[in-house]
Amino acid sequence: MYEFSSKLKITAIALMVIGALGIAFGFFDGAGKTIDDAKEVIAHHEAAVAEKAEAAKLIPQYGRKSQAKAVTKETVSHNDDAHGHEDAHAGEQHAEHVLSQMQNRPWAAFFVGLFFLFMIALAIFAFYAIQIAASAGWSIVLLRLMEALSASIIPLGIIILLFLLASAFGMNHIFPWMHAEGDALIEAKAWWLNTPSWLMRSFAYIIGYILFRHIIIKKNRQQDDATDLTAHKKAFKYSIFFLVFFMTTESMLSWDWIMSLDPHWFSSLFGWYIFATSIVSAITVIAIAVMYLKSRGYLEFVNDSHLHDLGKYMFGFSIFWAYLWFAQYMLIWYSNMPEETTYFMQRMEQYQFIFFFMVVLNLVFPLIVLMDSDVKRKFSIMLIVGLVILTGHYIDVFVMIMPSTVGAHWHFGIPEMGSILFFVGLFIYFGFSALTKRPLLPKGNPYLKESEHYHYYNLDHGDDH
C-alpha cells in the first residue's frame, strides 16, 4: 500500500494556500479597477500609436504608404481583443469595454489553471479507459496509478460548474455572447449558445464523467476479488461506452467553454486540438508520477520498458498536437475568412513571443530529445522533458483563453501564478490521497502477468531490456 508522505502532503497544501492567496489578490486588485484606469490605458495606447505615426514620417517614400496604412488601421481599429471592431472614438462605451477586459483578468487566470488541470485529469481517465477497451497488456501495472490521478475530476468538475454558474449570473464578462445585443453572428448561433442549454450541457458533461469513472473503477476493483471475469467484462463494456461519450462531449465542451469565449470565431479542428493538448499533458503527468513513486521505492513491478512506452506516447502525441496546430492555422490562413483569421492575427500580434515559443516547447524540444529510444528510459531526462511539455501546454491553454477575454491587457503575474499553483496543489492532494485507498497492483486483472513481464525489444541494439 502507498503511504502519502507528510512532505508531499504539506507541499500540496502549501501550494493550495499560496495559490488561493494569489487568486484572492487577483480578484481584489481587479475589483479596484475604475473607468479612469481604463481611460488611462486607452490614452497610453493612443500615445503609442502617435509615436508610430511620427516614426512613419522618417520611413523612405517606398515604404511610407504601407506603414501609414498600417498605422491608420491601428488608430481606427484599436483591436485590443478577440472581439476587435471597437471604434477609436467610441468614448465612454470603449472605455467601459476596456474596463471589462481588465476586470476579466482574474477570472480568466483562474479559468486557465482550472481548465488545464481538469482536462489533464479527464484525459488521464480517458487513457485509462483506452487501455481497458483495447485489452492492452503492457499498462496493467499502471492502472491503479491512473485511477488515482484522475480522482481530481470530481473537485475540479464541481469548481468548473460553479465558475460557469458565476458567469451565467453575470459575475464576469468572460463569455461575451451572454451579453451581446444586436450582433447578427451571435444571434445566428443562439440555438446553441443560450445560457439554459449551455448550462445543462455542462452539467451533463461533468456528471457523465464522474458517473462513468465511478462505475468503471468499481468494476475493475471488484475484479481483484472475483473468481471469474464478469467484472472485467463489464469494465470493458463500460469503457467503450465512456470513450464514445468522451469523444463526443469533449468536442462539445471545447466549443462551449473555449471557442465560445470568442463566438465570432470557429474551427472544425478545435475539439481534436483540445484533445491533443490534454492527452499529451496527461501521459506526461503519468510518467512523472511513475518516476516519483519509483524514486520513493514504490511500483517495483514497473520497469524501464513501461516508462519507455509512456515516452513513446509523449513523443507521438507531441507530433499529433503539432500536426493539428499547423493544420488549423494552414486551413484558416488559406481560406482567409475574417471571422476565422482574427483568431490567429490577434495571437500573432499581441501574444507573439509566447504563441511561437510554445511550439518550441511542445514540438521542437520533445522531437529532438525523445527521438532517441534509450533516452525514454532515463529518469532525469524524461523528467526535464515532461516539465517542458507541461509548461508548453499550459502556455497553449493560456493563449487559448487570455486573448479572447483580456485582449492586449494580459500579464503573467500573481493571479496567473496563484491559479496554477492552487490547482496543481489540489491535483496532487486528491490524486495521491486516492492512491492510498487500494493496493498499487490490480491482482485480479487477466493481463497482469503480461504487464509484469513486459519488455520492449530494442532493434537498434539487438537486446531485450
C-alpha positions as CSV (number, residue, x, y, z in Angstrom):
1,M,0.0,0.0,0.0
2,Y,1.1,3.5,-0.8
3,E,1.5,6.0,2.1
4,F,1.0,9.6,1.3
5,S,4.2,11.1,2.7
6,S,3.8,14.1,5.0
7,K,6.3,16.1,3.0
8,L,4.3,15.7,-0.2
9,K,1.0,16.4,1.6
10,I,2.4,19.5,3.2
11,T,3.7,20.6,-0.2
12,A,0.3,20.1,-1.8
13,I,-1.5,22.0,0.9
14,A,1.1,24.8,0.8
15,L,0.6,25.1,-2.9
16,M,-3.2,25.4,-2.4
17,V,-2.8,28.0,0.3
18,I,-0.3,30.1,-1.6
19,G,-2.4,29.7,-4.8
20,A,-5.6,30.8,-3.0
21,L,-3.9,33.9,-1.7
22,G,-2.7,34.7,-5.2
23,I,-6.2,34.2,-6.6
24,A,-7.7,36.4,-3.9
25,F,-5.2,39.1,-4.6
26,G,-6.2,39.0,-8.3
27,F,-9.8,39.4,-7.6
28,F,-9.2,42.1,-5.0
29,D,-6.9,44.0,-7.4
30,G,-9.3,43.6,-10.4
31,A,-12.3,44.8,-8.4
32,G,-10.4,48.0,-7.8
33,K,-10.2,49.0,-11.5
34,T,-12.2,52.0,-12.4
35,I,-13.3,53.7,-15.7
36,D,-10.5,56.2,-15.2
37,D,-8.0,53.3,-15.2
38,A,-9.4,52.2,-18.5
39,K,-9.2,55.7,-20.0
40,E,-5.6,55.9,-18.9
41,V,-4.8,52.6,-20.7
42,I,-6.6,53.9,-23.8
43,A,-4.6,57.2,-23.6
44,H,-1.4,55.3,-23.3
45,H,-2.3,53.2,-26.3
46,E,-3.1,56.3,-28.4
47,A,0.2,57.8,-27.4
48,A,2.0,54.7,-28.7
49,V,0.1,54.9,-32.0
50,A,1.0,58.6,-32.3
51,E,4.7,57.7,-31.9
52,K,4.4,55.1,-34.7
53,A,2.7,57.7,-36.9
54,E,5.6,60.1,-36.2
55,A,8.1,57.4,-36.9
56,A,6.4,56.7,-40.2
57,K,7.4,60.1,-41.5
58,L,11.0,59.1,-41.3
59,I,10.5,56.0,-43.5
60,P,11.6,56.3,-47.1
61,Q,8.9,57.0,-49.7
62,Y,8.7,53.4,-51.0
63,G,7.8,52.2,-47.5
64,R,5.8,55.1,-46.2
65,K,2.5,54.2,-47.9
66,S,2.3,50.7,-46.4
67,Q,3.5,51.9,-42.9
68,A,1.0,54.8,-42.9
69,K,-1.8,52.4,-43.9
70,A,-0.8,50.1,-41.0
71,V,-0.7,53.0,-38.5
72,T,-4.1,54.3,-39.8
73,K,-5.6,50.9,-39.4
74,E,-4.3,50.6,-35.9
75,T,-5.5,54.1,-35.0
76,V,-9.0,53.4,-36.2
77,S,-9.5,49.8,-35.0
78,H,-7.8,49.7,-31.6
79,N,-8.2,46.0,-31.9
80,D,-7.5,45.2,-28.2
81,D,-9.2,41.9,-28.0
82,A,-10.5,38.9,-29.9
83,H,-13.8,40.7,-30.5
84,G,-11.9,43.6,-32.1
85,H,-14.0,46.1,-34.1
86,E,-14.1,48.9,-31.4
87,D,-14.1,52.4,-32.9
88,A,-11.3,54.6,-31.6
89,H,-13.9,57.3,-31.0
90,A,-16.4,55.2,-29.1
91,G,-15.7,57.2,-26.0
92,E,-17.3,56.0,-22.8
93,Q,-18.5,52.8,-24.4
94,H,-15.0,51.9,-25.5
95,A,-13.6,52.7,-22.0
96,E,-16.3,50.5,-20.4
97,H,-15.3,47.7,-22.7
98,V,-11.6,48.1,-21.8
99,L,-12.5,48.2,-18.1
100,S,-14.5,44.9,-18.6
101,Q,-11.4,43.3,-20.1
102,M,-9.2,44.5,-17.2
103,Q,-11.7,43.1,-14.7
104,N,-11.8,39.8,-16.6
105,R,-8.2,39.1,-15.9
106,P,-8.5,37.3,-12.5
107,W,-11.4,35.3,-13.8
108,A,-9.5,34.4,-17.0
109,A,-6.4,33.5,-15.0
110,F,-8.5,31.3,-12.7
111,F,-10.1,29.6,-15.7
112,V,-6.7,28.9,-17.4
113,G,-5.4,26.9,-14.4
114,L,-8.8,25.2,-13.8
115,F,-9.4,24.1,-17.3
116,F,-5.7,22.9,-17.8
117,L,-5.8,20.7,-14.7
118,F,-9.3,19.4,-15.3
119,M,-8.6,18.3,-18.8
120,I,-5.4,16.6,-17.6
121,A,-7.4,14.6,-15.0
122,L,-10.1,13.8,-17.6
123,A,-7.6,12.8,-20.2
124,I,-5.8,10.5,-17.7
125,F,-9.0,8.7,-17.2
126,A,-9.7,8.5,-20.9
127,F,-6.2,7.0,-21.4
128,Y,-7.1,4.5,-18.6
129,A,-10.3,3.6,-20.4
130,I,-8.4,3.2,-23.7
131,Q,-6.2,0.6,-22.0
132,I,-9.2,-1.4,-20.8
133,A,-11.1,-1.1,-24.1
134,A,-8.0,-2.1,-26.1
135,S,-7.3,-5.1,-23.8
136,A,-3.8,-3.7,-23.5
137,G,-1.3,-5.8,-21.6
138,W,1.7,-3.5,-21.1
139,S,-0.1,-0.9,-19.0
140,I,-2.0,-3.0,-16.4
141,V,0.6,-2.3,-13.7
142,L,-0.1,1.4,-14.1
143,L,-3.9,1.2,-13.9
144,R,-4.1,2.0,-10.1
145,L,-2.0,5.0,-10.6
146,M,-4.2,6.3,-13.4
147,E,-7.3,5.7,-11.3
148,A,-5.8,7.8,-8.5
149,L,-4.5,10.6,-10.7
150,S,-8.0,11.0,-12.3
151,A,-9.6,11.5,-8.8
152,S,-9.5,15.3,-9.1
153,I,-12.1,15.1,-11.9
154,I,-14.7,15.4,-9.1
155,P,-13.5,18.5,-7.2
156,L,-12.3,20.2,-10.4
157,G,-15.5,19.4,-12.2
158,I,-17.6,20.9,-9.3
159,I,-15.4,24.1,-9.4
160,I,-15.9,24.3,-13.2
161,L,-19.7,24.2,-12.7
162,L,-19.5,26.9,-10.0
163,F,-17.4,29.0,-12.3
164,L,-19.9,28.6,-15.2
165,L,-22.8,29.4,-12.9
166,A,-21.0,32.6,-11.8
167,S,-20.6,33.5,-15.5
168,A,-24.2,32.8,-16.2
169,F,-25.3,35.0,-13.4
170,G,-23.3,38.0,-14.7
171,M,-20.4,38.0,-12.2
172,N,-18.0,38.3,-15.1
173,H,-17.9,39.0,-18.8
174,I,-15.8,36.1,-19.9
175,F,-18.4,34.8,-22.3
176,P,-19.5,37.8,-24.5
177,W,-22.4,36.0,-26.2
178,M,-24.2,36.2,-22.9
179,H,-24.3,40.0,-23.0
180,A,-24.3,40.7,-26.8
181,E,-27.3,42.5,-28.3
182,G,-27.9,43.2,-31.9
183,D,-25.0,41.1,-33.1
184,A,-26.2,39.1,-36.1
185,L,-23.5,36.5,-35.9
186,I,-24.1,35.7,-32.3
187,E,-27.9,35.7,-32.7
188,A,-27.5,33.2,-35.5
189,K,-25.8,30.8,-33.0
190,A,-28.4,31.4,-30.3
191,W,-29.9,27.9,-30.9
192,W,-26.7,26.5,-29.3
193,L,-25.2,29.4,-27.4
194,N,-28.0,30.2,-25.0
195,T,-27.5,30.1,-21.2
196,P,-30.0,27.4,-20.2
197,S,-28.9,24.8,-22.7
198,W,-25.2,25.8,-22.2
199,L,-25.5,25.1,-18.5
200,M,-27.5,21.9,-19.0
201,R,-24.8,20.6,-21.3
202,S,-22.1,21.5,-18.9
203,F,-23.8,19.7,-16.1
204,A,-24.3,16.7,-18.3
205,Y,-20.6,16.6,-19.2
206,I,-19.4,16.7,-15.6
207,I,-22.0,14.3,-14.2
208,G,-21.4,11.9,-17.0
209,Y,-17.6,11.9,-16.5
210,I,-18.0,11.4,-12.7
211,L,-20.5,8.5,-13.1
212,F,-18.5,6.7,-15.7
213,R,-15.4,7.0,-13.7
214,H,-17.2,5.6,-10.6
215,I,-18.7,2.7,-12.5
216,I,-15.6,1.6,-14.4
217,I,-13.2,1.9,-11.4
218,K,-15.7,0.0,-9.2
219,K,-15.9,-2.9,-11.7
220,N,-12.1,-3.1,-12.0
221,R,-11.7,-3.2,-8.3
222,Q,-14.3,-5.9,-8.0
223,Q,-12.2,-8.0,-10.3
224,D,-9.4,-8.1,-7.7
225,D,-11.5,-10.5,-5.5
226,A,-13.5,-12.2,-8.3
227,T,-13.4,-15.8,-9.2
228,D,-14.4,-15.2,-12.8
229,L,-14.1,-12.4,-15.4
230,T,-17.6,-11.0,-15.1
231,A,-16.5,-7.7,-13.5
232,H,-13.6,-7.4,-16.0
233,K,-16.0,-7.8,-19.0
234,K,-18.4,-5.2,-17.5
235,A,-15.5,-2.7,-17.1
236,F,-14.5,-3.4,-20.7
237,K,-18.1,-2.7,-21.9
238,Y,-18.5,0.5,-19.9
239,S,-15.1,1.7,-21.0
240,I,-16.2,1.5,-24.6
241,F,-19.4,3.4,-23.7
242,F,-17.4,6.0,-21.9
243,L,-15.0,6.6,-24.8
244,V,-17.9,7.2,-27.1
245,F,-19.3,9.6,-24.6
246,F,-16.0,11.3,-24.0
247,M,-15.0,11.8,-27.7
248,T,-18.5,13.3,-28.3
249,T,-18.7,15.6,-25.3
250,E,-15.0,16.6,-25.4
251,S,-15.6,18.3,-28.7
252,M,-18.8,19.9,-27.4
253,L,-17.2,21.2,-24.2
254,S,-14.4,22.7,-26.3
255,W,-17.0,24.7,-28.2
256,D,-19.0,25.6,-25.1
257,W,-16.1,26.5,-22.7
258,I,-13.3,27.7,-25.0
259,M,-14.5,28.5,-28.5
260,S,-17.5,30.5,-27.2
261,L,-15.1,32.9,-25.5
262,D,-14.8,34.4,-29.0
263,P,-18.2,33.5,-30.6
264,H,-17.4,35.1,-33.9
265,W,-14.6,32.6,-34.5
266,F,-14.9,28.9,-35.3
267,S,-12.7,25.9,-36.2
268,S,-13.8,22.4,-37.2
269,L,-10.5,21.0,-35.8
270,F,-10.8,22.6,-32.4
271,G,-12.2,19.6,-30.5
272,W,-9.3,17.5,-31.7
273,Y,-6.8,20.2,-30.9
274,I,-8.0,20.4,-27.2
275,F,-7.8,16.6,-27.1
276,A,-4.2,16.6,-28.3
277,T,-3.0,19.1,-25.8
278,S,-4.9,17.3,-23.0
279,I,-3.8,13.8,-23.8
280,V,-0.1,14.6,-24.2
281,S,-0.2,16.5,-20.9
282,A,-2.0,13.6,-19.2
283,I,0.5,11.0,-20.3
284,T,3.3,13.3,-19.2
285,V,1.8,13.6,-15.7
286,I,1.5,9.8,-15.5
287,A,5.2,9.4,-16.5
288,I,6.3,12.0,-13.9
289,A,4.2,10.3,-11.2
290,V,5.8,6.9,-12.1
291,M,9.3,8.4,-11.8
292,Y,8.4,10.0,-8.4
293,L,6.9,6.8,-7.0
294,K,9.8,4.7,-8.3
295,S,12.2,7.1,-6.5
296,R,10.3,6.5,-3.3
297,G,10.5,2.7,-3.5
298,Y,7.1,2.0,-4.9
299,L,6.0,0.4,-8.2
300,E,8.8,-2.1,-8.1
301,F,6.8,-4.1,-10.8
302,V,7.1,-1.2,-13.2
303,N,10.3,-1.4,-15.3
304,D,12.0,1.0,-17.7
305,S,10.1,-0.6,-20.6
306,H,6.9,0.8,-19.2
307,L,8.5,4.3,-18.9
308,H,9.8,3.8,-22.4
309,D,6.3,3.3,-23.8
310,L,5.0,6.3,-21.9
311,G,7.8,8.3,-23.6
312,K,6.7,7.0,-27.0
313,Y,3.2,8.2,-26.3
314,M,4.6,11.6,-25.2
315,F,6.6,11.8,-28.5
316,G,3.8,10.6,-30.7
317,F,1.1,12.9,-29.3
318,S,3.5,15.8,-29.4
319,I,3.7,15.2,-33.2
320,F,0.0,14.9,-33.3
321,W,-0.5,18.2,-31.5
322,A,1.9,19.9,-33.9
323,Y,0.0,18.5,-36.9
324,L,-3.3,19.8,-35.6
325,W,-1.7,23.2,-34.7
326,F,-0.4,23.6,-38.2
327,A,-3.4,22.2,-39.9
328,Q,-5.8,24.6,-38.1
329,Y,-3.5,27.5,-39.0
330,M,-3.0,26.4,-42.6
331,L,-6.7,26.0,-43.3
332,I,-7.7,29.2,-41.7
333,W,-4.8,31.1,-43.5
334,Y,-5.8,29.5,-46.8
335,S,-9.5,30.4,-46.5
336,N,-8.7,33.9,-45.5
337,M,-12.1,34.5,-43.9
338,P,-12.1,37.4,-41.4
339,E,-14.2,35.7,-38.8
340,E,-11.6,32.9,-38.7
341,T,-8.3,34.7,-39.3
342,T,-8.9,37.1,-36.4
343,Y,-8.1,34.3,-34.0
344,F,-4.5,33.9,-35.3
345,M,-3.9,37.6,-36.2
346,Q,-4.6,38.7,-32.6
347,R,-2.4,36.0,-31.1
348,M,0.5,36.6,-33.5
349,E,0.4,40.3,-32.8
350,Q,-0.4,40.7,-29.1
351,Y,1.0,37.3,-27.9
352,Q,3.7,36.8,-30.5
353,F,6.5,35.5,-28.3
354,I,4.7,33.0,-26.2
355,F,2.5,32.0,-29.2
356,F,5.5,30.7,-31.1
357,F,7.6,29.8,-28.1
358,M,5.0,27.2,-27.1
359,V,5.7,25.5,-30.5
360,V,9.3,25.1,-29.5
361,L,8.3,23.7,-26.1
362,N,5.6,21.4,-27.4
363,L,7.2,20.1,-30.6
364,V,10.8,21.1,-31.2
365,F,12.2,20.1,-27.8
366,P,10.3,16.8,-27.4
367,L,11.1,15.9,-31.1
368,I,14.9,16.4,-30.6
369,V,15.2,14.8,-27.2
370,L,12.7,11.9,-27.4
371,M,13.8,10.8,-30.9
372,D,16.4,8.6,-29.2
373,S,14.9,5.4,-27.9
374,D,17.3,5.0,-25.0
375,V,16.5,8.5,-23.7
376,K,13.0,7.4,-22.8
377,R,14.4,5.1,-20.1
378,K,16.4,7.8,-18.4
379,F,14.5,9.3,-15.5
380,S,16.4,12.6,-15.2
381,I,16.0,13.4,-18.9
382,M,12.4,12.2,-19.0
383,L,11.6,14.5,-16.0
384,I,13.1,17.5,-17.7
385,V,11.2,16.8,-21.0
386,G,8.0,16.2,-19.0
387,L,8.2,19.6,-17.2
388,V,9.0,21.3,-20.5
389,I,5.9,19.7,-22.2
390,L,3.6,20.6,-19.3
391,T,4.9,24.2,-19.4
392,G,4.3,24.4,-23.1
393,H,0.8,23.1,-22.9
394,Y,-0.1,25.4,-20.0
395,I,1.0,28.3,-22.3
396,D,-1.1,26.7,-25.0
397,V,-4.2,26.9,-22.8
398,F,-3.2,30.4,-21.7
399,V,-3.1,31.5,-25.3
400,M,-6.5,29.9,-26.0
401,I,-8.2,31.8,-23.2
402,M,-6.5,35.1,-22.5
403,P,-6.7,36.9,-25.9
404,S,-10.5,36.3,-26.0
405,T,-11.1,37.6,-22.5
406,V,-8.5,40.2,-21.7
407,G,-7.1,41.1,-25.1
408,A,-3.9,43.1,-25.1
409,H,-4.2,43.7,-21.3
410,W,-2.6,40.5,-20.3
411,H,0.2,39.8,-17.9
412,F,1.7,36.8,-16.2
413,G,1.7,37.8,-12.6
414,I,0.2,36.9,-9.2
415,P,-3.3,35.9,-10.4
416,E,-1.9,33.6,-13.0
417,M,0.7,32.1,-10.8
418,G,-1.7,31.7,-7.9
419,S,-4.2,29.9,-10.1
420,I,-1.8,27.3,-11.5
421,L,-0.3,26.7,-8.0
422,F,-3.7,26.2,-6.4
423,F,-4.9,23.7,-8.9
424,V,-1.6,21.8,-9.1
425,G,-1.8,21.5,-5.3
426,L,-5.4,20.3,-5.5
427,F,-4.5,17.8,-8.2
428,I,-1.6,16.4,-6.1
429,Y,-3.6,16.2,-2.9
430,F,-6.6,14.4,-4.3
431,G,-4.5,12.2,-6.6
432,F,-2.1,10.9,-4.1
433,S,-4.8,10.6,-1.4
434,A,-6.7,8.3,-3.7
435,L,-3.6,6.3,-4.3
436,T,-3.6,5.2,-0.6
437,K,-7.0,3.6,-0.8
438,R,-6.1,0.4,-2.7
439,P,-3.1,-1.8,-3.4
440,L,-1.0,-0.5,-6.3
441,L,-1.3,-3.8,-8.2
442,P,-4.6,-4.9,-9.7
443,K,-4.2,-8.5,-8.9
444,G,-7.4,-9.8,-10.5
445,N,-6.7,-8.4,-14.0
446,P,-6.3,-11.2,-16.5
447,Y,-3.4,-9.4,-18.2
448,L,-1.4,-8.8,-15.1
449,K,1.3,-11.3,-15.7
450,E,1.9,-10.0,-19.2
451,S,2.3,-6.5,-17.8
452,E,4.7,-7.6,-15.0
453,H,7.0,-9.3,-17.5
454,Y,6.7,-6.7,-20.2
455,H,9.9,-5.8,-22.0
456,Y,10.5,-3.7,-25.1
457,Y,12.8,-5.2,-27.6
458,N,15.3,-2.6,-28.9
459,L,16.0,-3.5,-32.6
460,D,18.8,-0.8,-32.7
461,H,20.8,-2.5,-30.0
462,G,19.6,-6.1,-30.6
463,D,18.9,-6.7,-26.9
464,D,16.0,-7.3,-24.6
465,H,15.8,-4.7,-21.8
